[in-house]
Structure formats: C-alpha cells, structure tokens
C-alpha cells in the first residue's frame, strides 16, 4: 500500500536528485534536497485539507489529481509561475523573463521580490476565506470548543466571512497608504496593488468555491434520488446523467483543489528564493516536495485517517488561518520560512494528539465503539 501510493514520489525523488547532481554537482544535490524538505514541511497542512476534498471524489479523479494535477502543480506553480509573475510585474514577454531567469539570476530574484505584495495579498485572502468559512460553520465535532462554539453562532450572520476578509484587506492596504504618506507617496502603488490583488483572491475563492459547492450539492441530490429509486426496486433510470453530473462536480472540485494548491505554494515558491534563485533547482526541489504532498493526500484518503483522527482537519484549517495571516504580514515584514513551516506542523501535531486522546477516552468509557463505527462509515 505504501509503495503503491508513494512509488511515483520515490521515483521522482531519485530522478530529481540525479538531475540536480548533473546540473549543479553535489552542491546542487544539497540545495534540491533542502527545497524538497521545505516544500513538504510548508505544505503538510495542504495535504490534510486536500484529503478532506479528495475523499469525495472517485478513483478516476484521484488519479487525475495525481497525474494532471501534478503537472499543473510542478510545472505550473513551481516553474512557470515565478516566470509569469516576473513577466507581468516587469512588463516583459515570457521569453525575456525566462532568459532573465537563466542569465541574470540576481535581477530575476529582485523582480520576484518586488512582486511579493501582489502574490501575498492574493494568496492570503484566498486562504483566509477558507479558514473563515470553516471556523464559522456549526459542526458536530469541535476541537477548541471555547473558540468554535461562539464563532459558529456568529457564523449564522450572512456574508460575515466576506466582511471580515475585506476588513482585513482594507486595514492592510491602509497601512501601506499611511506608510506611503510618511515616505513621500512612494508606496501608494504598492498599497493599490495589495488592494486589487486581495480582491482578486477573494473573487477567485468565491467563484471556484461556489461552483464546486453547487455541483457537489447537485451530486448529493442525484445520489439520494438514485438511492430512493433502488430501494423501490424501480428501474435505474438516469444513470447516464448521474455519471455526467458526477463528472461536473468532480471537475470543479478538482479545479478548487488546484487553486487551493496554488495558494498554498505561494509561500513555498517565495521561501525558495531564500535558498536559491536558480529556477531549475527550484523546480526540481519544489517539484519533489509537491509529489510527496499529493501522495500523502491520497494516502490519508485511502487509509481513512481523517475519519479516525477527527481533529486533523481542524488543525489543518487553523494552520491555513495562520498561513493567511503570515502571508499578509510578509507584505510589510520578513518572516523566516522556518517559522512558517513550524506553525503548520505544530498545529497539526496538536490536533493529531488531541484526536488520539479523544479516541482513547471513548474507548476507555466504552462509548467509542458505535461512534467510531459511524465516523468510519462516513455517517
């Protein structure tokens, strides 16, 4: 099971490290290895959240996630994305941006750094919306009840998460406006960039998440209808349309996963520049890490880990909230990538520990058998 799930990751690791040795010698080997570890540590929470979505998809779409999704993640976000943001911010055509990345790495790194406010605002708002929508939802299982119970009551207010996200964005952009006046208006464009990029992140979340939720609801309705027809021993009438609908639902959930992965990868791509400004080594290292994150996602789904350890999803969403805040803060201040990675690992570790304690307590009191059976069956 382990080899089947992680086999491609092991193969990509071997090929990537060999390529790193040929490209940059043993120094290149070390840089690529460090980048792979960085990506895995920063994206572990991504795997947990992805697993919560992926478990709703069938085996076919899980394979698409591991194949087409990997191509998008590795080549799109880890290789093309840094070049695209340089091309846009420096007003270069893609060829010149690639040429600059290969020939003048210092200038390329500076251009990416200049584009960081826009990247952080977009990704920060997208991730913040994911966290807010999770924390404001009333759930049967709550981890930090003293926080989640009152917030679930507040969540009954329509559009509260959007309002809070916009307030955070306005405060962030006004901070830059104040900073700009103190320095002769030099940062006004930066403040406008943050505001526009943040709104773009919010719109992207609402469009992709809305479409995904719509088709997911449609799929559930169709499944209930088919179940009723089967119980009545009637004919399996609309089998074809149900398959089509499942495909639509899975497609938009897949699209949501890819946008989510893109937002998660912002910190990894930016953090990689603290280690190297060579886009080839970046693509190798971050690509290896991305493969493990995807394999880990599928492993969590197939093992039913999220059903057995019910607080893991909570910990991952708290990590998302922390990462959103960190991204917004990094618009103005530098934060070490080690801190960013540790925050997610610690929160997920605590949620896992809490899940283990909960399972032990239920087993000790004899109340856990039926509940664990219900959780495992998805009831």
N, C-alpha and C positions, 0 to 999 in steps of 0.2 A: 504493500500500500504506500509506504513512504517513498520507495524508489519510483513507483509509478507516478506519484504526484510531483515529486521533486526531480525526476530524471532529467527533464529539459533544463532545469535550473543548473544542475550539476554539469551538464554538457556545455551550456553557455558559459559557465564559470571557467571551465577548462580552456575553451576556445578563446575567451576574452583575455585570460591571463597569459596564454601563449602569444596572442596578438600583441599584448602590452610589452612583453619581453622583446619581440621583434621590432616593435615601434620605438620603445624608449629604454630598452635594456632593463636591468634589474631595478633601477630607479622607477621606471615606468610600471613595472610589476607592483612595486610597493604602493605607488600612487593610486593605481586602479583598485588594488585590494582595499585601501583605506576608503576610497569613494564608494565601493560596494557596501562596506560596513556602515558608512554614513547614511546611505540611502535606506538600508534596511532598518536602522535604528530610528530614522526620522519618519518612516512610513509604516511602522508596525501597526499604529492605530488605523491607518488606511486599510490594512488587510482585515482588521476586525469589522470595520464599518462595511467594507465591500462584501464580506461574508454574509452580513445581515441582508443585503440586497440580492446577492447571487444565489442564496438558498431558495429564492422564489422562482428561479429560472431552471429550465430543464437541462439535461446533459449536453444537448446540442449547443445551447447558448453559453454554457460553461466552457465548452471547447472553443467557441468563438472568442470568449473573453481571454482565453489562454493563448490564442493564435493571433487573430486580427488585432485584439486588444493590446497584445504585447508589441506588435509592430507600431501601433499608434503611440504607445507609451514610450518605447525605446527610441524609435526614430523621430516620432513627432515631438514629444516633450523634451527628451534628453539630448537630441541632436539638432533638429530643425528649429525648435522653439527659441533657444538662445540666439540663433542666427536671425530669426524673424524679428525678434524684439530689437535687435541692433539695427536691422534694415529699416524698421519703422521709425525708431527714435532718431537715427542718424540720417534718415531720408536717403538711404542707399538702395540700389536694386539688390536682389538676392545674391547675384553672382559676386558683386563687390563686397557684400557682407561676408560671404564665405571666404573670399580671397583675403579680406582683412583678418578674419579669424585664424587663417593659416599662416599669414605672413607678418602680421603686427599684433601679437597676442596681448601686449600691454594696452594698446589703444582699444582693442576689442573688449577687454575686461572693463576699461573705463566706461565705454559706451553702455555695457550691460549694467554697470553700477548706476549710471545716470538714469536708466530705465526702471530701476528698482521701485521707486514710489508707485508707478503705474501698476507694476506686477503685484506688489504687496497689497495695494488697495483693492484690486480686482479679486485676488485670491482670498484676502482677509474677509471681505464682505461675503463671498460665496460660502466660506467655511463658517462664518459667524451665523449665517442664516440656517445652516444645517444644525448647528448647536442649539440655537434658539427654538427652532421648530421641535426639536427633540425634548428639550427641557420644559417647554410649555404644554406638552401633551400629557394628559392624565393616563397613567399606566397602572396596571395591576401590581407589577413588581417594581419597587422603588429601592434605590441603593442608599442615597443620602436623603432620608425622608424629611429631615428638618429643613432641607432646601427644596426638595422636589414637590412636596405636598403644597406649600403656599404658591409656588410657581405654577403648578398645574391648575390651581384655582384662577390665578391671574391669566393663564393661557386661554380662558374662556372669552376674553376680550378679543374681538375680531381684529386681525391685522396687527396685533401687538408686536410680534417679532419683526415685522417690516418697519414699524415705527421706531423700535429700539435700534435696529440696524442703521436706519437713516440718521438717527440722533448721533450715534457713534461716528458715522461718516462725517456729519456736519462739524462735530467737535474736532475731529482730526483735521479736516480741511481748514477750519477757522484758526486752529493752532498754527498752521502754516501761513495763514493770512496775517496773523499777529506777528509771527516771526519775520514775514516779508517787510512789514512796515518798519520794523526795527533795523532792517538792513537795506533801506532804500528801495524796497519793492523788488528785490532781485529774485524772490521766491514766489511771486504771485503766480507765475505759470505753473510752478510745482504744485501749489495748492489747487489750482483748477484741474490739473492732471489727476490729482488724488480724488477729487470730487467726481469727475467724469468716469474715471476707471472704476471707482467704487460703485457708482450707479450701474455701470455696465455689468459688474459682477452680480449685483442684486437682480437685474433683469434676466441675466443668464440663468441664475438659480430658479427664478420663478417660471421661466419658460420651460426649461428642461425638466425641473421637478414637477411642474404642473402637468405636462404631457405624460410623464412617467406615471404619476398618480392616477391620472384619468384612465389610461389604458389598463393599469393594474386593477382599478375598481371594475372596469368593464370585464376583465378576465374573471374576476371573482364572481360577478353576477352570472356570467355564462357557465362557469363551473357549477354553481348552485342549481341553475336551470337544468343542466345535463344530469346532475345527481338526482333531482326530483323525477326526471323522465325515466331514469334507470330503475328507480325504486318502484315506479308504477308499472314496470315491465313493458313500457311503451317502446316504440322504435327509437333508435339513436339518430334522431332527425338531422340536427345541424352540426354534424361532426366536422364538416369541411370549414364552415365559417368559424367554428371554435378554434380550429388549428390556426386559421389566419389571424384571428384576434389574439391568440397567444403569441404569435409571431410579432404582431404590432406592439403588444405590451412588453415583450422581451426586448425588442429593438430599442424602445425608448428607455427601458431600464438600463440597457447596455450603454446607450448614449449618456445617460445620467452618470453611470459608473466612470465613463471616460472623462467627462468634465470634472467629476469628483477627483479622479486620479491626477488630472492636470493641476487642479488647485493644490492638492497635497504635494505635488512635485515642485511647486514654486520654491519652497524653502530648500529642497534638496539641490536644485539647479543653482540657486543663488549661493547656497552654502558651499557648493563645489568650487566656486571661484576663490574661496579662502585656501584651497588646497592646490589648485592648478588652474591655469587659464588656457589650457590646451584642449580644444573641443573634441579631439579624437580620444584622449584619455578620459575626458568627461563622459562621452557617450559609452565607452567600454565599462567604466566603473558603475555609473548610474544605471546602465542597461542591465548589468548583472544583478544589481540590487532590485531593480524593477521585476525581474524574473522571479526572484525569491518571494517578493511581496505577493505576486499573483499566485504562485504555487501555494503559499501559506494561506491565501484566501480560500482556494479550492479545498485545501486540507481541513480548514476549520469547518467548511460546509459539510464535507463528506464524513467527518468524524462526529458531527453534531455537537461540537464544542460549545457553541453559543447557547444551545439548549441545556447543556449540563452545567455551564458556568454562566448563570443568568445575568450577572452584573458586568460581564466583559463589555457588552455593548454600551452600557452606561459609562464605563471608564474610557472607552474609545471616544465617545461624544464629548466628555469633559476634556479629553486631550485635544479634540478638534477645537473646542472653545478656547483653550489655552493657546493653541497654534494661531487661531484667528487674531487674538489679542497681540501675540508676539509679532505677527506679520505687520499689523497696523503700527505697533511701536517702532519696528525697524525702519519705517519710513523716515523717522527722525533720529533714532538712536541705533547704534550697533548692538546686537545681542549675539553672543557666542553660540555657534551651532551645537556645541556640546550641551548647552543648557536647553536648547530647543528639543533635542533628541531625548534628553533625560526626563523632561516634563512628561512627554507622552508615555515613556517606558514606566515611570513611577506610577502614574495614574492608572494605567492598565494593570500593572503589577498589583496595586492595592485592590482594584476591582476583582481580580482573579483570586486574591487571598480572601476577600470578603465572600466570594462565591463558594470557596472551599469550606469556610467556616459555616456558611448557611447550610450547605449540603450535610455537613457533619451534625449540625444541630437538629436538622429534620430527621436524619437517620437515628439519632440518639433518642429522640422523643417518639419515634415510630410513626410520625406524621408525614414523613417524606416519601413513602413508597408510592402512594396514589398521585401525589403532586408531581414527583419526578417522572412518573409514567405519562402524565398529561403533558408535561413540558416536552418530553422526548418525542411524543407523538404529534406535537405542534398544536395541541388544543389550547 
